[in-house]
Amino acid sequence: MRITVRVPATSANLGPGFDSFGLALDLCNEVVIDADAEPGVTWEGEGARELPVDGTDMVSTTIARVCAANGSPVPAIAVHGINRIPLERGLGSSSAAAVAGVVAAHHLLAAGASPSLQPERIVALAADIEGHPDNAAPATLGGFTIAASDGFVRRLDPHPSLRPIVLVPAMRLPTKEARAALPPKVSREDAVFNAAHAALAVEALTQDPSLLGVALQDRLHQDARLALVPAVRDVFIKLRAGDIPVCVSGAGPSLLAFETDARPVPAPGDGWTVLRPGVRTSGYEVSIEA
């Protein structure tokens, strides 16, 4: 049996939606699980030379955890990852791996039959393993998602005119480091500011993208994270000055901007990669070969 799972990149937070909002991007990693091949782990693409091949990677450990939770040993399998999502750039590569592992494990346990696996359950399992429901939700469901801290998840259709541009710097920023930079407390004024702009962002992302420039403003996390990467902060400031809606993608250091014909997003220059993936309205995909 051969199982192929495709999972999209995601951009979390989206400005004021800290730890809650997520958007699926049409840039997908693939994980191929082959129960008939020589057991082992191999990679190609992003991070191919640095990801572990001893079974301690996120895909393999997720499969092991799901199998253990179901009282089953991990079958002898070959795991091959085709990675297109940049690592440690705020684009949900770890959540994509966790979602792929959850889906693959359930199909392995079902021995090729279609398992009864609700999307909300996938989000919950992947988030419990990897820690980021705001990434796991859009990776599973596609589109624009809201993941509440009590486990509630809601998917909404993004506006069809959204044109996301991902600006990926050469530098990396581990999520733990980015989160450690955040202040432990925020003022009531800043909390109210973010609540209002988060509500506005839902309207902007689903109904009226002309509001994005105002809606993506944040006072909880972006300034602290941008302070860690001054070169990225400079690009962020220039884009805002040019009336281009922009936010930090996830924990960063990538930036997520939205362009229009009237305001195209300029390339930042050397040391940056510009991606135009489009919004992905569907989440993961899985195919089975007997």
C-alpha positions, 0 to 999 in steps of 0.5 A: 500500500502506498499513501500520498498526502499533500498538505498546504503551507499556511500563514497564521496570525494575519496581523491581529488574529494572534494564535487564532487566524490562519490562511491556506496557501497553494504551496504544498508538501507531499509525504509518501508512505510506502508499506511495501518498500524498504523501511527508512526516511528520505527527503527532497526539496526544502531542508533535504540535507538537514531533516532527520532520517532516523525517525525523529522527524515530525511526520514519523513521530506523529505517525508513531503517536497516532498508532500508539494512541490506537494501541497499534505498533508502527508498521514497517514503512518507507517515508519520503517527503517532498518539501516545498514549504521553507523551514522556520520561515513562518509558513507552517512547515511543522503543522503540514508535517503533523497533519500529514502524519495524522492522516497517513497514520489513520489510513495505515491503521485502516489498512487501505479502507477509508477511515472515519476521520473528521476534519476537526479531529485532524486539527485537534490531533495535529495541534496537540502534537505540534502546538499550533491550531492556527496552522493546523486548521487551514492546513486541514480545511483550506481557506481562511480559518479561525481556531479558538483556544477552546478547540472550536474551529471555523472555516470561511471562504476567502474573498476570491480577489485575494492575491497573497505575496510571501516575502521569504528572507534568507534568515530563519527565526525559530518559533520558540525564539519569536514567541520568547520575545513577546511581552508577558502582559499587554495593556487593555488598550492594546487588547481592545485595539486587536479585538476590533481589528481582528473583527475587521480582518474577518470582513476584509479577508472574506468580503472586502479586501480594500479594508486589509490595509487597516485591518491587518494592524496589530499591537500584540506580537508583530513589533516584538518579532520584527525587532528580532529581524531589523532587515525584515522590519525595514521591508515591512515599514516600506510596504506599509508606507506604500499602502500595501497591506502586510503582516508577519507570516506566523512567527516570521520572519517571512512577510505576507503581503496582498497586492492589487493591480494598482499596488503590486508588491515590489521585490525586496532585493537580494537575500529574499525569495518572492512567492505568489502561491495564491490562496488554497481553498481546499486543505489536505489531499490523500490518495491510496494505491493498493 
